[in-house]
Amino acid sequence: MKTTHLRALVLVLGFLLGIQDGRIALWKDGQAQPVEVFPIQAKMLPEADRKALEEGIAIENSSELTRILEDFLS
């Protein structure tokens, strides 16, 4: 991941969804370590989803996070 770019997004929006050790993870407020690592393997996702996660997906609220994770699981 591009950490400088990702940290800028996190500082502006609060949360960022990305990849940590091959799994989907959630960061908050520029923290170095994710606040949550989900049991979803990024390699199992379609290429477009993996690419979006590699770039970082800004999350504005918990309902958006739930919707995105459900999309990845379906």
Summary of the structure (lengths in Angstrom):
residues: 74
radius of gyration: 11.1
end to end distance: 24.6
largest distance: 31.1
contacts: 197
relative contact order: 0.22
helix: 47%
strand: 28%
